[in-house]
C-alpha cells in the first residue's frame, strides 16, 4: 500500500465519519461544520483521482458558498429566537430500516457493474482548458451566475440587518 492509497482511504474514512456524525448531532450549526469537513474530504478524494477542477469547484461552491449561507441562516435564526436550533429524531427506526435497505440495494447494484479505467490520459492542463472555455464560450452564463449570487448575498445581508424602511426619519 503506497502513500496515495493511504491518503485516499484517510479522506474516505474522514468523509464517511463526518457524514455519519451529521446524522447524530443535534445542533444544526455543528452539523453544518461537519458538512464542511465532509465536502472538503471529498475534494481531497477528487484531487487524488486527478479531477482537480471538480475538487476546486467542490471547495469554492459547496464548502465555500452554500455552507456559508447555511451557517449564516442558522446563526440568523438563532439570533432571532435567542437559543440554538436543536433537531430531534422521531422516526429513527423507519429511517434506519430505509437506510440499511438502500445500502444493501446499492451494494448489490454496484457489485454487478464492471468498471473500467480509461486507457489514455487527456493531454494538457485540463484546468486551464476549462478556464479558457469558461471565459470564451460560456462567459455570459458565468457572469449571470455571478450576478445572481451577488444579488442573493445582498438580499441575505438586508434580511439580517436591522434596517426598517417604515421608520425612515420618524415618518
C-alpha positions as CSV (number, residue, x, y, z in Angstrom):
1,X,0.0,0.0,0.0
2,X,1.6,3.3,-1.1
3,X,1.1,6.8,0.2
4,X,-1.6,7.7,-2.3
5,X,-3.8,4.8,-1.2
6,X,-3.3,5.7,2.4
7,X,-4.4,9.3,1.7
8,X,-7.3,8.1,-0.3
9,X,-8.6,5.8,2.5
10,X,-8.0,8.5,5.1
11,X,-10.1,11.0,3.1
12,X,-12.8,8.5,2.5
13,X,-12.9,7.5,6.2
14,X,-13.0,11.1,7.2
15,X,-15.8,11.9,4.8
16,X,-17.8,8.9,6.0
17,X,-17.3,9.7,9.6
18,X,-18.3,13.3,9.1
19,X,-21.4,12.2,7.2
20,X,-22.4,9.8,10.0
21,X,-21.7,12.4,12.6
22,X,-24.1,14.8,10.8
23,X,-26.9,12.2,11.4
24,X,-26.4,12.0,15.1
25,X,-25.5,15.6,16.1
26,X,-28.4,17.7,17.5
27,X,-27.1,21.2,17.0
28,X,-27.7,22.4,13.4
29,X,-24.6,24.7,13.5
30,X,-22.3,21.7,14.4
31,X,-24.0,19.7,11.6
32,X,-23.1,22.5,9.1
33,X,-19.5,22.5,10.2
34,X,-19.4,18.7,9.9
35,X,-20.8,19.1,6.4
36,X,-17.9,21.4,5.5
37,X,-15.5,18.6,6.8
38,X,-17.3,16.0,4.6
39,X,-17.3,18.1,1.5
40,X,-13.6,19.1,1.9
41,X,-12.7,15.5,2.4
42,X,-14.5,14.6,-0.9
43,X,-12.5,17.4,-2.6
44,X,-9.4,15.6,-1.4
45,X,-10.6,12.4,-3.0
46,X,-11.2,14.2,-6.2
47,X,-7.6,15.5,-6.1
48,X,-6.2,12.0,-5.7
49,X,-8.3,10.9,-8.7
50,X,-6.7,13.8,-10.8
51,X,-10.0,15.7,-11.0
52,X,-8.6,19.0,-9.8
53,X,-11.2,21.2,-11.3
54,X,-14.0,19.3,-9.6
55,X,-12.1,19.5,-6.3
56,X,-11.7,23.3,-6.6
57,X,-15.3,23.7,-7.6
58,X,-16.3,21.5,-4.6
59,X,-14.5,23.7,-2.2
60,X,-15.5,27.0,-3.7
61,X,-19.1,26.3,-4.5
62,X,-20.2,23.9,-1.8
63,X,-17.9,24.3,1.2
64,X,-17.3,28.0,0.5
65,X,-20.6,29.4,-0.8
66,X,-23.5,27.2,0.0
67,X,-22.4,26.3,3.5
68,X,-21.6,29.9,4.4
69,X,-25.2,30.7,3.5
70,X,-26.4,27.8,5.6
71,X,-24.3,28.8,8.6
72,X,-25.4,32.4,8.1
73,X,-29.1,31.3,8.1
74,X,-28.5,29.2,11.2
75,X,-26.8,32.0,13.1
76,X,-29.5,34.4,12.0
77,X,-32.4,32.2,13.1
78,X,-30.7,31.5,16.5
79,X,-30.2,35.3,16.9
80,X,-33.9,35.8,16.4
81,X,-35.0,33.1,18.8
82,X,-32.2,33.5,21.3
83,X,-31.5,29.8,21.6
84,X,-29.6,27.3,19.4
85,X,-31.5,25.2,16.9
86,X,-31.8,21.7,18.1
87,X,-33.0,18.8,16.0
88,X,-34.7,15.7,17.4
89,X,-35.2,12.4,15.7
90,X,-38.7,11.0,16.0
91,X,-38.5,8.4,13.1
92,X,-35.3,6.7,14.0
93,X,-36.4,3.1,13.4
94,X,-38.1,3.6,9.9
95,X,-35.2,5.8,8.8
96,X,-32.6,3.2,9.9
97,X,-34.6,0.5,8.0
98,X,-34.7,2.6,4.8
99,X,-31.0,3.4,5.1
100,X,-29.9,-0.2,5.6
101,X,-32.2,-1.3,2.7
102,X,-30.9,1.4,0.4
103,X,-27.3,0.4,1.3
104,X,-28.0,-3.2,0.5
105,X,-29.6,-2.3,-2.8
106,X,-26.7,0.0,-3.8
107,X,-24.1,-2.7,-2.9
108,X,-26.0,-5.2,-4.9
109,X,-26.2,-2.9,-8.0
110,X,-22.6,-1.8,-7.8
111,X,-21.3,-5.3,-7.4
112,X,-22.9,-6.2,-10.7
113,X,-21.2,-3.4,-12.6
114,X,-18.0,-3.7,-14.5
115,X,-16.0,-0.5,-14.1
116,X,-13.0,0.1,-16.4
117,X,-10.3,2.6,-16.4
118,X,-10.0,5.0,-19.4
119,X,-7.0,3.9,-21.4
120,X,-5.4,7.3,-22.0
121,X,-5.0,10.5,-20.1
122,X,-6.1,13.8,-21.5
123,X,-3.1,15.8,-22.7
124,X,-2.5,19.3,-21.4
125,X,-3.7,21.1,-18.4
126,X,-7.4,20.5,-18.0
127,X,-8.0,23.3,-15.6
128,X,-6.6,26.0,-17.9
129,X,-8.5,24.5,-20.8
130,X,-11.7,24.7,-18.7
131,X,-10.9,28.2,-17.8
132,X,-10.4,29.3,-21.4
133,X,-13.7,27.7,-22.4
134,X,-15.5,29.2,-19.5
135,X,-14.2,32.7,-20.2
136,X,-14.7,32.5,-24.0
137,X,-17.7,30.3,-25.0
138,X,-19.6,30.4,-21.7
139,X,-18.8,33.9,-20.4
140,X,-22.5,35.1,-20.4
141,X,-23.9,32.3,-18.2
142,X,-20.8,32.6,-16.0
143,X,-21.4,36.3,-15.5
144,X,-25.2,35.8,-15.0
145,X,-24.5,33.2,-12.3
146,X,-22.1,35.7,-10.6
147,X,-24.7,38.5,-10.6
148,X,-27.4,36.1,-9.2
149,X,-25.0,35.1,-6.4
150,X,-24.3,38.8,-5.7
151,X,-28.0,39.6,-5.5
152,X,-28.6,36.6,-3.2
153,X,-25.8,37.8,-0.9
154,X,-27.1,41.3,-0.8
155,X,-30.6,40.1,-0.1
156,X,-29.3,37.9,2.8
157,X,-27.4,40.9,4.2
158,X,-30.6,43.1,4.1
159,X,-32.6,40.4,5.8
160,X,-30.0,40.0,8.5
161,X,-29.7,43.7,9.2
162,X,-32.0,45.7,11.4
163,X,-33.0,48.0,8.6
164,X,-36.6,49.0,8.8
165,X,-37.9,51.1,5.8
166,X,-41.1,52.2,7.7
167,X,-39.1,54.0,10.3
168,X,-37.5,56.5,7.9
169,X,-36.7,59.7,9.9
170,X,-39.6,59.3,12.2
171,X,-42.2,59.3,9.4
